[in-house]
């Protein structure tokens, strides 16, 4: 009994030390590592001028009563600050945008007819047809852009990472398969906090697993002969239960 208590006392001390070290390490790392990132998600695209194959029928489309169009596209993009740093525009000394605005280009089209912000929670507005004007764009904030373009194919919206200091621009396409999927609790935390939680859990699991494996031979030797197989099964099951949270954290 004393040996068992001694084993678990050592295990508790190891876990405590690991938890403190990991907390300090990830706390310092999270304060130093600031990321600036925008994700551009193509939300939907619709060809508004679908041809009708009917003999004798001719259809023409006019945009704003003056522009004749043939292949008219309506496309929606959601641009979100997915980093953990605020993007500063005009009006701030610590501005990290090159011109105070975020210019974008629209590729894969012959003509851009309209660019409009449908929704936003950062007070952004469009200057002309290719500049997003912001004061500050905090992490998690977004804008929803709707484009009206003419061309054979649906347009692509691009932002150069050179326009925002030390930034990374990512691209994605909205999928209807994402609807109805439940988020795990950890996904509701900011990325920095979730990374810290994952790191602490991972190191605690590692400490417990090492302690369990270290004490397993002694536990098996001290078990009565008839219970050795049962003891091994319990130890293997305990090890599996310790490792299983890793599958949840990394969605394996």
N, C-alpha and C positions, 0 to 999 in steps of 0.2 A: 504493500500500500504506500509506503514511504517513497519507493522508487517511482511509482506512478505519479504521486504528487510532485516529486522532484522533476519528472519529465514535463508535466504540464506547467510547472512554474517556469522552467527554462523556456518552454514554448511561448508563454505569455510575455516574458521579457524580450525574446527575439522579435515577436510581432510588434511590441511597443516601440522598440528601437527602429525597426523597419518603417513603421507608420510615421514616426517623427522625421526620419531622414527623407522619406519620399515626399512628405508634406512640404518640407523646406525646399527640396529640390524643385518640385513642380511649381511652388509658389514663386521662387526666383525666376524660373524659366518662363512662366506665364507673364511675369511683369516685363521681361526683356523682349520676348518674342511677340511683336505687334505685326499683324498682317493686314494688308490692304488688298481687298479682293472684291470684284464685281462678278456676278453670274448673270449672263444673258440667256433667258429661257424663252424659246419660241413656244408661245402658248397655243395659238391656233393660226390657221391660214384658210382662206376661202376664196375661190375663184368666182367673182360676182357675175362675170359675163360668159356663162356657159353657152356654147353654140347649140342650136336646135337643128337637127337634120330633117327638115321638112321641106319638100319640094315646093318651090315658088315663094317661100317665106324669106324675107330679108330683114334683118334686125340691125339697127345701129344704136350705139350707146354714146351719150354726150355727158361729160362730167362738167358740172357748174355751167351748164347751158352754152359752153363754148369749146370744150375740148373733146374731140372725137377719140374714143378709146375702143380697143378690141379685146385685149386680155387685161381685165381689171382685177387686181388682188386686194383683199383686205387681210392684213396680218397683224397679230398682236404679240408683243414681246413684253416680258416682265424682267426688269433689271433690278437686282437686289444686292445690297451691300452684305456680302457673306463673310467679310473679314471681321476683325475685332478692333479696327481703327476707324475713326471718323474721317471722312473725306471733306476737306475744307475748300470752299470756293472764294468768290469775291467777298471782301469785307473782313478778312482775317489775316493777321500778320503771319500765322503759321500755315498759310495756304500750301497745300500739297498737290494742287492741280496746276498744270503748266500755264494756263491762261486765265484761270478762275472759272472756266467753263469746261465741260466734257464734250468734245466733238465726237461725232460718230459718222460712219459711212454706211450707205445702204447699197449692197451689191446685188448682182443677179437680177437687175431690172433695167428697163429702158428709160423709165421716167418716174420720178417721185412726185405725186400729186398732193399728198397731204400727210402731215405728221402731227399727231395729237396725243397729249397725255390724258388718258381716261381716268386714272386713279393715281394717287401718290400720298405718302405720309411724311414727306420731307420738304414740301413747299417748292419743289422744282418746277421749272417751266421751260418751254422750248423757244429758242431764239433762232428765227429763220426756219430752215428745214434740217439743220444738222448740228445743233448745239444744245446740250442740256445745261441750263443755268441753275446753279445751286448756291446756297450759303453754307450749309453743313449737311452732310449725309451720314447719319449715324449707322452703326451696325444693326442689321435686321430691317432697315427701312428700304422701301422699294418704290419704283414707278412703273406704271403700266402704259406702254406706248401702243398706239394703233396707227398703222401705216396704210395708206392707199397708194398703190403703185400700178404701173402698167409694164407688162413684159410677158414673155413666154413662160417664165418660171416664177415661183414664189420668191420674195426677196430675202436677203440675209442681212442682219444688222450686226455691225462690227464696231468695237471700240479698241483703239490702240493702247497697250499698257504703257506706252511712252507718255501719254497725256496725264497720268497720275503717278506721282512719285512712288517708286518701289512697289508697284502694284502687279496683280495677277488677274487676268480676265479669263473667265471660264464660260463655257457654252453648254447648254442642255436643251432637250426637247421635252415638253410636257407630255406625259403619258397617262391615258385614262386608267391604266392599271393601278396607278397610285391611289385612286379613289377608294375609300373604304379600308385602306390599310391602317391599322392602329400603330401609333408611335409607342416605343418603349419609353419608360419614365425618364431615362437618362437623356433622351433626345429633346426634352423640353428645357434642359439647361443650356446656357451658352456654351459654345464649343470649348472654350478654355476651361470652364468648370467641369464639363463632362470628361475632358482629357485628364484633369487632376483626379477625379473620382475613379476613372478607369485605372490610372497608374497606381493609386493607393490600393485598390482592390486586387490588382495583379500582383503587387509585391506582397500583400498579406497572404494571398493564395500560395505564392511561391514559398513564403516562410513557413506556413502551415504544412505544405506538402513535403518540404525538406525535413521538418521536424517529425512528421508522421513516418516518412521513409527511414529516418535515423533511428527512431524508436521501435520500428516494426520488428526487426530481428529479435530484440529483447522480449517484446510482447509475445512473439510466437514461441520462443524458448520457454518462457515461464508458464505458458498455457498448458493445462492438462493434456495428455496424449490424445484423448478422444475429442478434444475441442480444438486441436491445432488447425484442422481444415476450416472449421467454422470461424476461427480467429482470422485466418488468412482472407476468407471471403469478406468478413466485416472490414478489414483493413483496406482491401481493394475497393470495396463499395464506398468507404469513407474518402479514399483518394479521388474516386470518380466524382463524388458530391462536391469535393473541394474545387476540382477543375471545371466542373460544369458551368459556373458563372462566366468563364471565359467565352463559352459559346454564345451566351446572351450578349456580352459586351461587344463582340465583333461580328454578331449576327451570322454565325457559322451554321 
